[in-house]
């Protein structure tokens, strides 16, 4: 194919992460001829897997909640729901090793009672807070439930200030609010927009009893986000081009688009840009957004994952969270990774890891192996078969106060050009749920621009 003979496609999606895959599937399901371009040799964006010797390793531990209805749609659409099961009921083991009295295990869990009583019993027996602190959590949760996450005024307020005004002690923030918030927002309370924090806690904990039940892939993420997603795209008739980056996006005289990949020019009636905000900024034609420079003002936040393969079993539960330790969350990835022979593979997931993201592996090893021994007595004296680190320096957009005004919607000022990505104005933080929701919104905006209507399989995902 030469530059003199453009290929025609009714829709081009640039970017093969969850947002781009979702947009491509939605557009193809509506009957459009769709081409998906992805610069990497795989699909899945920043939720992917790679090989390390005998192991298949996820770049980071990703979870979702029962309230993540758009991501659950995605799993169903690619026939992957069976590979990422949900807990029957929320149950989070929390191990505190920072108390003078010694390590103590508590649990955050729910029962089957209606909201908000579904969490009351679990909170009443949560040993990491005093009786007064637990009562204070209940009052703050009721106040949080009265907030409207879509209120622009909340975006300018940081979550920590709001918590302090509602009587939450530093210990309460550490042992509850940040325990959940850092993992879902990728920022501590002082660095989190109240609007996004309210969205997380109100939706996850106060919408319905099972909303916060946790799910995660029992297989490598690449099996779901790459292999199964690729099959779904093929079955939908999407032309998927890997190792292919868009280098230019040009508006034609008749109102269409030309997408240039360097080796091919593709004509399209509509284009979805589903790439990170800086890459989007570089590809945007003039006039697409009123203030395109705002995209560059959306900060990023890193995630670090520490991977340890022991020569024996050291953890008997699927995961736990930690207090009083640099360790945040630990997951057993033994079966999912394909580890053979004796031993156990643990992944330590560290969100908001600004201070550690660039530390040498040797320093991280010296920091985390002793901490795991403090948390897991069975790890003391265990042999280390492997130790390595994965780093995502720009894992998510930073959910800082004020970020809401910077996030653009799916529609641009140029007809037929739409934006997708967890960083766009989904109302959610940078999660797999947010990415899929953005794909819905972009595809629906593209269909409307073409004068097409298509049944929405999940209205609340728009």
N, C-alpha and C positions, 0 to 999 in steps of 0.2 A: 504494500500500500504506500503510495507516495503522497507528498504534500499537495499534488495537483488533483488527487482523487480522494476527497474526504469520505470517510465512512459515515453512514447515517444511523442515528439511534435516537429514538424519541426522547430518551432520558439518559443522562450520564450522572453517575454517583462517583464522586472523587473521595476515596477513603474507604478502607475495608474493615474498620473497627465495628463495634456493635451498632453505632449510630448509622454508619453507611450500609451495613448489611440489612438492618431493619428498613431503611429507606428503599433500598433496592428491592427487597421482597415485597414491600407494600406497593411500590409502583408496578412491579411485574404482576402482582395479584390483580391489579386494576386493569391489566391488559396492555401495558406499555412495553415497548421494546427497550430493554435496559442494558446499559454497559456499566460495569463497576470496575474502577481503576484503583489499584492498591500498590504502593511503592515497595512494600516488603514482600518477601517470598511466601507470605502466609496471611491468612485473615485473623481477625480477633483484636487488632489494636494492641493496647497495653495489658490485655488479659490473655496471655499466651503461655505456651509450654516450649521447652527445648530439651534436647538430650544432653546428658552428662554421664558418660560411661554407660552403665546399665540402667541408670535412672532416667525417668521422664519427669522433668522439673517444671513446676509453674513458676513464672517470674515473681509472683507474689500470691499470697493467700487471698482469695476473693470469696466473699459470702454475700448472701442476699436474704431478705426477710419475706415472710408470707405477704406482707403488704406491698411488695414489689410486683404489682400486677402486670406491668409492662414487660419486665424481664421474664416473668413466668410465661407470658404470651410468647416471648422469644424462644424459651426452652421448648414449649409445645410446638411452635412453628418449625423448629429444626429437629424435632423428634428427640429432644435431649432431656426431657423432664425426669425420666427414670434414672438419669445419671447424676442428678443434682437434687437429692431428696431433702425435704424439710423435716425438722424435728416435729414430733407429735405435739409437744408443748415446749415453750421457751424454758431452757434450763442451762444457765451459764455458771460453771464452777469458777469461783474467784478465790485465789489463794493469796493471803496476805503474809508476807515474811518480814514486814517492817515493824511489827509489834514487839516490845520488850519481852512479852510472855512467850514468844515463839511463833512459828508458822501456824496459821489458822485457816481452815477452808470454810467458805460460805458459798451460798448459791443465790443467784438471781433467777427466780422462776415464777411461773404463773399457774393459776388453776383455771377451771372452766366457768367461773362466775362472770357476770357482766362487767364491763368497764365502769368505774375504775377499781372495783373490788377484786378483779382478776389478779392484781399485783399486791393487794394489801397483805395477804398472809405471808407471801414471800418476803416482802419488805419488813414485816413485823419480826421475822426471824433472821434477818440479814445481820450477821454478827460484826460486820466491819463498820457499823455506825452505832452511835449511842441511841437510846430511846428518844431523846429530844431531837437528835438529828433525823431519825426516821420520821418523826411527826412533822418536822420541818419539810422533808421531802414531799410528803403528802400535800401540804399546803402549797408548795411551789408548783407541784404537778397540776393541781387544780387551777392555779393562776396561769400556767402555761397553756392549759387547755382552752382558756378564754381568749388567747391571742389569735390573730389572723395572720398566718405566715405571708399572705399576699399584701399586707399593709406595707407600703414603701417605707414608712417611718421606722419599722423594725430593722430594716437593713442597715441603718446608720448606727445602730446600738450594738455593742459587743455583749456576748452571752454572759461573760463573767460579771459584768456590772449588774446586769439584770438579776443574776443569781444572788449576788451579794445584797441587793435591795430586797430580795425575798428571803433573807435569813439563812442562806446556804453557807455553811462554814467551809474553810479550805479543805477540811477532811471530807466533807460531803461531796465537794466538787471532785476531789481525787477519786474517791471510792465508788462514785455512782455516775455523776454527770459527765466527767471526762473519760471515765472507763468506757462508756458508750459513745460519747461524742467524738473523741479522738479517732476511734476506729471508723466512724461513719462520715465525719466531716473532714478528717485529715488535718485537724487543727485543735489546739487547746481552746478552752472557753474564752480567754482574753482575745484570741485571734479569730474568733468565729462570729459571723453575723447572727444576731438574734433571730432574724427571719429564717435563716437556714436551720439553725438549731431548733426553732419552734417547729419547723416542717418535719425534721427527723423525729423528735420526741412526741409531737402531737400525733403524727401518722403512725409511728411504730408502737407507741405505748398506750395511746389514748383513743384510738379509732375503733378497734374491735379486739376482743380477747386474744385472738391468735395472731395479731398483726406482726408481732416481733419474733415469732418463731423463726429460727435460723436455718438456712439451707446452704449447702456448699457442694461442689462437684466431688463425686467419689471416684472420678477418673481425671486424668490430666485435662486442664482447661482447653488445650488445643484440640482434644477430641470433640468437644462441644462447639467451641467458637471458630474452629478452622475446618475440621473434617466434616462434621455434621452440617455446619453452616454452608460450606461449599457445596455439599450435596443438595441442600435445600435451594440454593441459588441456581444450580444446574437444572433441577427439576422445574423451577419456575421459569426457566428460559433465559436467565440472566447471563450475559456474556461477561465473564470475570477475567480480568487481565491483571495478574500479579507481576511484581517487579516493574511496574509501569506507573510513573508519576506524571501528573499533569504539570506542565511547565508554563502554560499560558491559557487564559480564558478570555475570549473575545466575543463581543456582541456583533451580530451581523445586521445588515441593513434591513432585512425583513423581520427583525425581532427575535431571531434564533440565536444559537450559540455555536462557537467553534472551540473545542477543547483540544489543545495541542499537547502531545506527549513527548515531542522531540522526534519520534519516529512515525507518528501517525496524527492525523487531524480528524477529529470526530465531530460531525454536525449533530446538534441536538436541539429539541424544542425547549427542554428544561434541564437544569443542572442543579444537583445538590452537592454543596461543599461540606464534606463530613470529615474534616481534618482539624488538627489543633489550631488554637486561635492565632498564633503567629504565622503559621502556614496559610491560614485563611486570609489574614491581612495581606500577605504577599501576593496572593492570587486574585484578590478582589478587584474587579474593574472599577474605574472612577465612577463615583455616583451611586455605588451600591449601598453604602451606609452614609448617614449624615456625618458621623464622626468616626471614621475607621480607625483612627489612632487609639480610640478607647480599647480596642482589642489588645493592644500592646500593654495596656495598664492592668489587664487581668493577670495577677500574679500566679505563681505555681507553688506547689508544696510537694516535698519528696516522701517516698516510702522506701524503707530499707527492709530487706528480708534476710535473716540469718538462717542458714541451713546446716543442720548437724545430723550426721548418720552415726549412731552408736552401734556397738557390737552386741548389744543386748536390749531387751525391752526396759525402758525407764519410765514410761507413762502408760497408765491403764485406761485412760479416758480419751475421747476423740480430740478434745481441746480444753483449754482453760485460759482464764485471764489472771494477771498478776497485779498485786499492789505491793508497795514498799520495795520495788525492784525496777531497774531499767527495763526489764522484760515487760511487754504489754500483753500479747496474745501468743499462745503456742498451739500448734495443730499437729496432729499425727498424720503424716503423708506417706506412711509406709506402703500400704496397699495401692494407693493411687499412683505411686511412683514406679511400681514394678520392682521394688527392692527384693532381691532373693537372698536366701541364706539367713543366718541368725542376725538379729539387729533390729533397729528401729530408726526411722527417719523423721525428725521433727523440723518444722518450719516455724521460726519466730518472726512474727509480723510486727514491724515497728512503724507506725504512722507518725506524721509530723516530725520526721527524723532530720530536721535541719542541722542539728549539731553533730550528727553521726554519719551523714550520707557520704562524706568524702574521707572518712577515717580509713587507714590501711586495714587490710584483712587481719593482719597479725594483732593489731590493737583491738579490733572487734572480737577476735578469738579470746584474747586475754580478758575482755570485759564480760562476754556472754557465757562462756563455759562455766566459770565459777558461779554465775548467777543461776544457771540451770541446775547446778549441783545444790545450791541453796533451796531452790524450789522443788527439786526432785531428788530425794535421798538416794533413789536407785541409780542415779547418774554418777554418784560418787564412786570412783574407781572403775567406771565403765570405760572401755576403749573407744577411741574416736576413729571411725572408718573413713569419714570425710567431713570437711568443714569448708563451706564456701558462702559467698554473699552475692545477692542480686540487688541492684540499685535502680530505682526509677526516680531520677532527679526531678522530673516534671510529671510526676504520677497523676496529679489532679490540679485543677485550678484552686487557688487559695481562697477559702470561703470567708475572707476578711470582711469586716464591716464596710459597707459601701460598694461591694462587688456587684450587687444586684443592678445598679444603674449602668454598669458596664456591659452586662450580658445582653446581646442582641436576641431578638426573636427569630423565628424560622424564616420569615419573609424579609426580603431586601427591597430596596427602592427600584430595582431592575426586574421587570416581569420575567418569571421563569427561572430566577436564580434564588435558591433557598439555602439556608445554613442548618447544619446539624452538628451535634457534639455535646457531650455532657456539660461543657462550658457555656452553652447557649441558655436562653431564659426558660428553663424547664420548671423553675421553682424548687428543684431538688439540688442537693450537693452533687459533687462529681462521683457518681456511683454507676454501676452497670445499669441500674434502673433509670437514672437520669439520661444515660446515653441512648437507651432504647426509646425512651419517651421523646427525645429530641428527633430520633429517626422517624417516629410517627408524625410529629408535627411538621417536619420538613417535607415528607412525602405528601401529606394532606395539603400543605400549602402549594406544592407543585401541581397536584391534581386540580386544585381550584383555579390555578393560573391557566390551566389548559381547558377549563370549563368542564372538568370531569368530576363526577361524584362517585364515591365508592363506599360500600358499607364498612363502617368502622367496627372491627372485631372487639374492641375494648375501649369504650367511650372515655373512661377515666384516664386512659393513657395519652390522650391528645394533649 
